[in-house]
Amino acid sequence: MRLSLLDRSRTRTGYPDGAALTHTIERAVSAERLGYHRFWVAEHHAVPGIASASPPVLLGALGARTNSIRIGSGGVMLPHHQPLVVAEQFLMLDALYADRVDLGVGRTLGFTEPVRRALRRGSDAPDTFENDIEELRTYLDGTAAVTARPAAARTVPVFVLATGRGLAVAARLGLPVVVGGPLLDRPELTDALAAYRKEFRPSPRAPEPSVTVLTDVLVADTDADARELALPEAWAMARSRQTGEFGPLEPVAVIRAQPWSGQLRERVEAQLAQGAVGSPTTVGRRLVRLAEATGAAEIMAFSSTYDRAAQAASDAALRELLHG
């Protein structure tokens, strides 16, 4: 089974925002050395806890610092961009880093209403996601009335980030899917993936359906140690439901010293229960169940913790667990 990483360039208290981008580049270099298959980066706008707003720019830096690992977007939020511009950006990346670039696309709108207004995309805007992907492919393939430059020298792989309706879009367009989020824990997951595979229309980009599972993964010596590593991210998620603001990662000691309401504690515990967090044995069991339930050919792990050394150790342990 292939193993990949998604990094969201999480900001950390005590560091400037820009350090998160440097940390992402360093993690990509390490992922290549460990033997990971892909390293993807995310797109978020005006979120205090995430520094990555422009995947193509960050991918340019990643490509310059790595040699063989595939790099890509997880993903470009297509409703915010013109398909021609996205095609130009990724054709440029592919020209610079031949046969290493992936284009993952999603449909998620901005985090808050002010952000959506700033992006000129209201929540009531029409859903053009499927049409936008079709248009994007014509530019990437050089079959549109307008030729995107640099002209395509090879096929840039396109993936659909799907949490629900995106599965049907990917099936109709004949594209591989990356499945994550709450859908992974819902009983309808099996039926949704079965429908994707049944309705899949083969295309030059994907002759058969392909599923990648995106899930939160943190590995430590014990389950308790792993839960401590997962706490900064769980805390930030739980706090965002109270404040509406997804903030930087904080050290565990700082989090433990703050007041916890009963509701906040419940939300933190709910977050900690998601994903594959624990000892190698615990994580291995969780990932095997996910692979069996989804028929996935690839696991894409995303995780964040304040302690960067512990993050690096988790990445190494995960690689050893699945491919040791």
C-alpha positions as CSV (number, residue, x, y, z in Angstrom):
1,M,0.0,0.0,0.0
2,R,1.3,3.4,-0.9
3,L,1.9,5.9,1.9
4,S,1.7,9.7,1.6
5,L,1.5,12.9,3.8
6,L,-0.6,16.0,3.7
7,D,0.8,19.0,5.5
8,R,-1.3,22.1,6.2
9,S,1.5,24.4,7.4
10,R,0.1,24.7,10.9
11,T,1.3,27.8,12.7
12,R,2.6,27.5,16.3
13,T,2.6,30.0,19.2
14,G,6.0,31.5,19.7
15,Y,6.8,31.3,15.9
16,P,6.1,33.8,13.2
17,D,3.5,32.6,10.6
18,G,6.2,32.3,7.9
19,A,8.0,29.6,10.0
20,A,5.2,27.2,9.3
21,L,6.1,27.2,5.6
22,T,9.7,26.5,6.4
23,H,8.6,23.7,8.7
24,T,6.5,22.3,5.8
25,I,9.5,22.3,3.5
26,E,11.7,20.6,6.1
27,R,9.0,17.9,6.6
28,A,8.8,17.3,2.9
29,V,12.6,16.8,2.7
30,S,12.3,14.3,5.6
31,A,9.3,12.5,4.0
32,E,11.3,12.0,0.8
33,R,14.3,10.6,2.8
34,L,11.9,8.2,4.6
35,G,10.4,6.9,1.3
36,Y,6.9,8.4,1.3
37,H,5.1,8.3,-2.0
38,R,3.6,11.8,-2.1
39,F,3.7,15.0,-0.1
40,W,0.7,17.4,-0.5
41,V,-0.1,20.8,0.8
42,A,-3.4,22.5,1.5
43,E,-5.3,25.7,0.7
44,H,-6.8,27.8,3.5
45,H,-7.6,31.5,3.5
46,A,-7.3,33.9,6.4
47,V,-7.1,31.1,9.0
48,P,-4.8,32.0,11.9
49,G,-3.7,28.5,12.4
50,I,-2.7,27.7,8.8
51,A,-0.1,29.6,6.8
52,S,-0.7,27.8,3.4
53,A,-3.0,29.9,1.3
54,S,-1.4,29.2,-2.1
55,P,-0.5,25.6,-2.9
56,P,1.2,26.4,-6.2
57,V,3.6,28.8,-4.6
58,L,4.5,26.4,-1.8
59,L,4.9,23.5,-4.3
60,G,7.4,25.5,-6.2
61,A,9.6,25.7,-3.1
62,L,9.0,22.0,-2.3
63,G,10.0,20.9,-5.7
64,A,13.2,22.9,-5.5
65,R,14.2,21.2,-2.2
66,T,13.3,17.6,-3.2
67,N,14.2,15.3,-6.0
68,S,11.9,12.3,-6.3
69,I,8.8,12.5,-4.1
70,R,5.6,13.4,-5.8
71,I,4.3,16.8,-4.7
72,G,0.7,18.1,-5.0
73,S,-2.2,20.0,-3.7
74,G,-4.6,18.7,-1.2
75,G,-6.2,20.6,-2.6
76,V,-6.8,23.6,-4.8
77,M,-10.3,24.9,-3.9
78,L,-11.6,25.2,-7.4
79,P,-14.6,27.5,-6.7
80,H,-12.1,30.3,-5.8
81,H,-10.1,30.1,-9.0
82,Q,-10.4,30.3,-12.8
83,P,-9.7,26.9,-14.3
84,L,-7.3,28.5,-16.9
85,V,-5.1,30.0,-14.1
86,V,-5.0,26.8,-12.2
87,A,-4.0,24.9,-15.3
88,E,-1.2,27.4,-16.0
89,Q,0.1,27.1,-12.5
90,F,0.3,23.4,-12.5
91,L,1.6,23.1,-16.1
92,M,4.4,25.4,-14.9
93,L,5.1,23.2,-11.9
94,D,5.1,20.1,-14.1
95,A,7.5,21.7,-16.5
96,L,9.9,22.5,-13.7
97,Y,9.5,19.2,-11.8
98,A,8.7,16.7,-14.5
99,D,6.3,13.9,-13.7
100,R,6.2,14.6,-10.0
101,V,3.2,17.0,-9.8
102,D,-0.3,16.1,-8.7
103,L,-3.4,18.3,-8.8
104,G,-5.9,17.6,-6.1
105,V,-9.1,19.8,-6.3
106,G,-11.8,20.4,-3.9
107,R,-15.0,22.5,-3.6
108,T,-14.9,23.8,0.0
109,L,-15.8,27.5,0.3
110,G,-14.1,30.0,2.6
111,F,-13.9,29.4,6.3
112,T,-16.2,32.3,7.3
113,E,-18.6,34.6,5.5
114,P,-16.1,37.6,5.5
115,V,-13.5,35.3,3.9
116,R,-16.0,34.2,1.3
117,R,-16.8,37.8,0.5
118,A,-13.1,38.6,0.2
119,L,-12.8,35.7,-2.3
120,R,-15.8,37.0,-4.2
121,R,-17.6,33.7,-3.7
122,G,-20.8,33.9,-1.6
123,S,-22.3,30.8,0.0
124,D,-25.3,31.2,-2.4
125,A,-23.1,31.0,-5.5
126,P,-24.0,28.3,-8.1
127,D,-22.2,25.0,-7.8
128,T,-20.0,24.8,-11.0
129,F,-17.5,22.3,-9.6
130,E,-18.0,19.6,-12.1
131,N,-18.0,21.9,-15.1
132,D,-14.9,23.6,-13.7
133,I,-13.0,20.3,-13.5
134,E,-14.0,19.5,-17.1
135,E,-12.8,22.9,-18.3
136,L,-9.6,22.5,-16.3
137,R,-8.8,19.2,-17.9
138,T,-9.1,20.6,-21.4
139,Y,-6.5,23.2,-20.5
140,L,-4.2,20.6,-18.9
141,D,-4.6,18.3,-21.9
142,G,-4.2,21.0,-24.5
143,T,-7.6,20.4,-26.1
144,A,-9.2,23.7,-25.2
145,A,-9.8,26.5,-27.7
146,V,-7.2,28.4,-25.6
147,T,-3.8,26.8,-25.2
148,A,-2.5,27.1,-21.6
149,R,1.2,27.7,-21.4
150,P,3.6,26.0,-21.0
151,A,2.0,23.5,-23.3
152,A,1.4,20.1,-21.7
153,A,4.3,17.7,-22.2
154,R,2.6,15.0,-20.2
155,T,-0.6,14.3,-18.3
156,V,-0.9,16.1,-14.9
157,P,-2.8,13.7,-12.6
158,V,-6.0,15.2,-11.2
159,F,-7.7,13.9,-8.0
160,V,-11.0,14.9,-6.5
161,L,-11.1,15.5,-2.7
162,A,-14.5,14.0,-1.8
163,T,-16.5,14.0,1.4
164,G,-19.8,13.2,-0.2
165,R,-21.2,14.5,-3.5
166,G,-17.6,14.7,-4.8
167,L,-17.7,10.9,-5.2
168,A,-20.4,11.1,-7.8
169,V,-18.6,13.8,-9.7
170,A,-15.4,11.8,-9.7
171,A,-17.2,8.7,-11.0
172,R,-18.8,10.6,-13.9
173,L,-15.5,12.3,-14.8
174,G,-13.4,9.1,-14.4
175,L,-11.1,10.5,-11.7
176,P,-9.4,9.1,-8.6
177,V,-10.7,10.2,-5.3
178,V,-9.2,11.2,-1.9
179,V,-11.8,10.4,0.8
180,G,-11.5,11.8,4.3
181,G,-13.4,13.7,7.0
182,P,-16.5,12.6,8.8
183,L,-17.5,10.3,5.9
184,L,-14.8,7.8,7.1
185,D,-16.7,7.1,10.3
186,R,-20.2,7.0,8.8
187,P,-22.1,3.8,8.0
188,E,-22.8,5.0,4.5
189,L,-19.1,4.9,3.6
190,T,-19.3,1.4,2.1
191,D,-22.3,2.2,0.0
192,A,-20.8,5.5,-1.2
193,L,-17.6,3.9,-2.3
194,A,-19.5,1.0,-3.9
195,A,-21.5,3.5,-5.9
196,Y,-18.4,5.4,-7.0
197,R,-16.8,2.2,-8.3
198,K,-20.0,1.0,-10.0
199,E,-20.7,4.4,-11.7
200,F,-17.1,5.0,-12.6
201,R,-16.6,6.0,-16.3
202,P,-13.0,5.1,-17.3
203,S,-11.0,8.0,-18.7
204,P,-7.5,8.5,-20.1
205,R,-6.4,9.8,-16.7
206,A,-7.8,6.8,-14.8
207,P,-8.8,3.6,-16.5
208,E,-10.3,2.3,-13.3
209,P,-11.5,3.7,-10.0
210,S,-8.9,4.5,-7.3
211,V,-9.4,5.5,-3.7
212,T,-7.0,7.2,-1.4
213,V,-7.9,7.5,2.3
214,L,-7.0,10.7,4.1
215,T,-6.9,10.4,7.8
216,D,-5.3,11.9,10.9
217,V,-2.4,9.7,12.1
218,L,0.0,10.2,15.0
219,V,2.2,7.4,16.3
220,A,4.0,7.3,19.6
221,D,5.3,4.6,21.9
222,T,2.0,4.3,23.8
223,D,-1.6,5.3,23.2
224,A,-1.3,7.8,26.1
225,D,1.8,9.5,24.5
226,A,0.0,9.7,21.2
227,R,-3.0,11.3,22.7
228,E,-0.8,14.0,24.3
229,L,0.7,14.6,20.8
230,A,-2.8,14.9,19.3
231,L,-4.0,17.3,22.1
232,P,-2.8,20.6,20.5
233,E,-4.8,20.0,17.3
234,A,-7.8,18.6,19.2
235,W,-7.7,21.7,21.5
236,A,-7.5,24.1,18.5
237,M,-10.5,22.3,16.8
238,A,-12.6,22.3,20.0
239,R,-11.8,26.0,20.7
240,S,-12.7,27.0,17.2
241,R,-16.2,25.8,17.8
242,Q,-16.4,28.2,20.7
243,T,-14.6,31.2,19.2
244,G,-15.1,30.7,15.4
245,E,-11.3,31.1,15.0
246,F,-9.0,28.1,14.3
247,G,-5.8,29.1,16.1
248,P,-2.1,28.2,16.2
249,L,-0.9,25.1,17.9
250,E,0.0,25.5,21.6
251,P,2.3,23.4,23.8
252,V,0.6,20.7,25.8
253,A,1.7,22.2,29.1
254,V,0.1,25.5,28.2
255,I,-3.2,23.8,27.2
256,R,-3.3,21.8,30.4
257,A,-2.9,24.9,32.4
258,Q,-5.9,26.6,30.9
259,P,-9.5,26.3,32.3
260,W,-11.5,23.6,30.7
261,S,-15.3,23.7,30.7
262,G,-17.3,20.5,30.6
263,Q,-18.4,21.1,27.0
264,L,-14.9,21.9,25.9
265,R,-13.6,18.7,27.5
266,E,-16.2,16.7,25.6
267,R,-15.3,18.3,22.3
268,V,-11.6,17.7,22.9
269,E,-12.3,14.0,23.7
270,A,-14.4,13.7,20.5
271,Q,-11.6,15.1,18.4
272,L,-9.1,12.8,20.1
273,A,-11.3,9.8,19.2
274,Q,-11.0,10.5,15.5
275,G,-8.3,9.2,13.1
276,A,-5.5,6.8,13.9
277,V,-3.8,8.0,17.1
278,G,-1.8,5.7,19.3
279,S,0.9,3.1,19.6
280,P,2.1,1.3,16.5
281,T,-0.2,-1.6,17.3
282,T,-3.2,0.7,17.7
283,V,-2.5,2.7,14.6
284,G,-1.8,-0.5,12.6
285,R,-5.2,-2.0,13.5
286,R,-7.0,1.2,12.6
287,L,-5.3,1.6,9.3
288,V,-5.9,-2.1,8.4
289,R,-9.6,-1.6,9.2
290,L,-9.8,1.5,7.0
291,A,-8.0,-0.2,4.1
292,E,-10.3,-3.2,4.3
293,A,-13.4,-1.0,4.6
294,T,-12.5,1.2,1.7
295,G,-10.4,-0.9,-0.6
296,A,-8.0,2.0,-0.7
297,A,-4.7,1.7,-2.6
298,E,-3.1,4.5,-0.6
299,I,-3.2,6.0,2.8
300,M,-2.6,9.8,3.1
301,A,-1.8,10.8,6.6
302,F,-2.3,14.3,8.0
303,S,-1.4,15.3,11.5
304,S,-0.2,18.2,13.5
305,T,1.3,18.7,16.9
306,Y,3.3,21.4,18.5
307,D,6.4,19.3,19.1
308,R,8.1,19.1,15.8
309,A,10.6,16.5,16.9
310,A,7.7,14.3,18.0
311,Q,6.0,15.0,14.6
312,A,9.1,13.8,12.8
313,A,9.3,10.7,15.0
314,S,5.7,9.9,14.2
315,D,6.3,10.2,10.5
316,A,9.2,7.8,10.7
317,A,7.2,5.4,12.9
318,L,4.3,5.4,10.5
319,R,6.6,4.6,7.5
320,E,8.3,1.8,9.5
321,L,4.9,0.5,10.5
322,L,3.5,0.1,7.0
323,H,6.7,-0.5,5.0
324,G,9.3,-1.6,7.5
